[in-house]
Amino acid sequence: MENFVAYNPTKLYFGKSCVDKLGKEATQYGQKALVLIGKGSIKKNGILDKVLSQLKNAGIDSTVYEGIKSNPIYQDADAAVAQGKAFGATMVIAVGGGSVLDTAKAVAAGLYVAHSVWDFYTRKAQAPTQAAPLITVLTLAATGSEMNMFTVLQNDETGVKSGYGHPLLFPKASFLDPEYTYSVPLDYTAYGVADLISHVMELYFEPSDSPLSHYYSSDIIQLAIQYGRAVMNNPTDYDIRANIMWLATNALNGSLAAGKRGGDWGVHGFEHSLSVLFDIPHGAGLSIVYPAWLKSYQPDISTKLDFLAQRLLGPDAKGVDYINMLEKFYRDDLGIPTRLSEANIGTDKHALILENLRQNRVSGGFFQMDEARHQDLLNRMA
């Protein structure tokens, strides 16, 4: 078991009508809020009105930046920074899913610098020395961004998708009302389940031995499968949505990293090439890449694969049984792709993908990838 430091300063409000406390929470961060949203669905379902009403009643002026896309681009973050500076924003409020939250973290840091936020992601700029207080209102259970310090943006012009993390980017407070996820389409709900499971596996397969983390990981995966199946038939069941939401938060709030040296993140790196090239949903890319990765690296992770299989499927199960079960769950229960062809990405695109993988030097933190491995993975997911 490795040495570790546990730190998570985010205050979490969870449950029905928890957003009723947002106004009071926000008053400690000034009187002007820059609110970030996606393409506008929260305007139709009333969530934005609820948030803006909370701010108004608390005496906080607000301006809204709209249009964050599902694979967020740094240009939106820069545009939101400009709007926030002109408005004199003293805080940033993200209302949406992981893409909006990731963009908001970049904006929180960008409000205090003159350069593009993209310079943080390319490491051209020094780490931020301050960031605006960030409050999040989550509407999609997937990324765990509501309770961690990490953010991912992409540059469509250069074909680069990159992550960044800094303790200043932890949200000050996050509001998680499971009812806010009722209106999420079933396909994006399914992508979120695949995303949270992938976060668990990125941390779990790191070579360190941390038994509590291993048991915790297997339980999160098991429950994600259980509630993932259930939500497909009962998308407005509160308890089902609540459990998925809390599972996604726990998958990447630092709990599973205790006693480990971090995650591998090679699968995420590979998926980033798919989403930056073809704009497919992040969760859909992960449901394609992960089964192929598990098969390719099976000899290197056999002990941990067997542990998962036995925890989820019974004492006689083997690692291959876990892989087959996971792939079947994605394909048959969630109805999401497990092959590139199912996402309309043909073998004629392999050369383009390989070049992007090379350009971005995609590899894992512990399980290295070279061009031969990239090709092997592509063959398995074709």
C-alpha positions, 0 to 999 in steps of 0.5 A, spaced: 500 500 500 502 506 497 503 513 502 497 518 500 494 524 502 487 525 502 484 532 500 477 534 498 475 541 500 468 540 496 462 541 500 457 537 497 449 538 497 445 532 495 438 530 494 431 533 492 431 541 492 438 541 495 439 547 490 434 551 494 440 552 498 444 555 492 443 562 493 445 562 501 451 558 499 453 563 493 453 570 498 460 568 501 463 569 494 461 576 492 455 579 488 456 577 481 456 570 478 458 568 471 453 562 469 455 557 464 450 552 461 450 547 455 446 548 449 440 550 452 436 544 455 436 547 462 432 553 459 427 548 457 426 544 463 426 550 468 433 548 471 436 555 469 430 559 472 431 556 478 438 557 479 438 564 476 432 565 481 436 563 487 442 568 485 437 574 484 433 572 491 440 572 494 442 579 491 447 576 486 447 579 479 448 574 474 450 573 466 449 567 462 454 564 457 451 559 453 453 554 448 458 549 451 458 543 447 459 535 449 466 535 447 468 542 450 473 546 446 478 551 449 475 557 445 468 557 449 472 557 455 476 563 453 470 567 450 466 565 457 473 568 460 472 575 456 464 575 458 466 574 465 471 579 466 467 584 462 461 583 467 466 583 473 464 576 475 467 574 482 464 567 482 463 562 476 457 557 477 456 551 472 450 548 470 450 542 466 454 536 465 461 534 465 463 538 459 460 545 462 463 543 469 470 542 466 469 548 462 467 552 468 474 550 471 478 553 466 474 559 466 475 560 474 483 560 473 482 564 466 479 570 470 485 572 473 490 571 467 491 575 460 493 568 456 488 563 453 486 558 458 489 553 453 496 555 455 494 551 462 493 545 458 499 545 454 503 547 460 506 553 456 503 557 462 505 557 469 500 553 474 494 558 476 496 562 483 488 564 484 482 562 481 475 564 482 470 560 487 466 555 483 459 552 484 456 547 480 449 544 479 450 537 476 445 535 471 448 529 468 451 523 472 458 521 469 465 525 470 465 526 477 468 533 476 463 536 481 468 533 486 475 533 483 480 538 481 480 535 474 478 538 467 479 536 460 478 541 454 480 540 446 483 544 441 479 542 434 484 545 430 490 541 432 487 535 434 489 535 441 485 533 447 488 534 454 487 534 461 489 539 467 488 539 474 490 543 480 487 544 487 485 551 486 480 548 481 476 544 486 469 546 486 467 550 493 460 547 493 456 542 488 449 541 488 446 534 486 439 533 485 437 526 482 431 529 479 435 534 475 437 528 471 430 525 469 430 529 462 437 526 460 436 522 454 437 514 455 443 514 451 447 519 454 445 516 461 448 510 458 454 513 456 455 516 463 454 509 466 460 507 462 464 513 464 463 512 471 465 505 470 471 507 466 474 511 472 474 506 477 478 501 472 483 506 470 484 507 478 483 499 479 488 496 474 494 501 477 499 495 479 499 498 487 496 493 492 490 497 496 485 492 498 480 497 501 480 500 494 480 494 490 473 492 494 470 499 494 472 499 486 468 492 485 462 494 489 462 501 485 462 497 478 457 492 481 452 497 483 453 501 476 451 495 472 445 494 477 442 501 477 445 502 469 440 496 467 434 499 472 435 506 469 434 503 462 427 501 464 425 506 469 428 513 467 424 517 472 425 513 478 428 517 484 432 512 487 435 509 481 438 516 479 440 518 486 444 511 486 447 512 479 449 520 481 452 518 487 456 512 484 459 517 479 461 522 484 465 516 488 468 514 482 473 520 481 473 524 488 479 521 490 477 515 494 479 510 490 486 513 489 488 512 496 494 507 497 495 507 490 500 511 485 494 514 481 491 511 475 493 509 468 489 513 464 491 510 457 484 508 455 482 515 456 488 518 452 486 513 447 478 515 447 480 522 447 483 521 440 476 518 438 472 524 440 477 529 438 477 526 431 470 524 430 466 528 436 463 522 439 460 522 446 466 520 451 462 515 454 461 511 447 468 512 446 470 509 452 465 503 451 469 501 445 476 502 447 475 499 454 473 491 452 479 491 447 484 494 452 482 489 457 483 483 452 490 486 450 492 487 457 489 481 460 496 477 461 498 483 465 492 484 469 490 477 470 490 477 478 486 483 478 481 481 473 480 474 476 478 478 483 473 482 479 470 476 476 469 473 482 466 479 486 461 480 481 460 473 478 462 468 483 468 464 486 469 460 480 469 466 475 475 468 471 477 474 468 475 473 461 468 472 464 468 479 467 470 482 460 465 478 456 460 480 462 462 488 461 462 488 453 455 484 454 452 489 459 454 495 454 452 492 448 445 489 450 443 492 457 445 499 455 445 499 448 451 503 447 457 501 442 463 496 443 466 497 436 468 502 432 464 500 426 458 501 431 460 508 431 460 509 424 468 509 424 470 504 419 477 501 418 479 506 413 480 511 419 485 507 422 491 511 419 488 517 421 487 515 428 494 512 429 497 519 427 493 522 432 495 517 437 502 518 435 501 526 435 498 526 442 503 520 445 498 516 447 500 511 453 498 509 459 501 511 466 503 504 468 501 500 461 505 503 456 503 503 449 507 503 442 504 503 435 504 496 435 499 496 441 495 502 438 494 497 432 492 491 436 487 495 440 484 498 433 484 491 430 480 489 437 475 494 436 474 494 429 
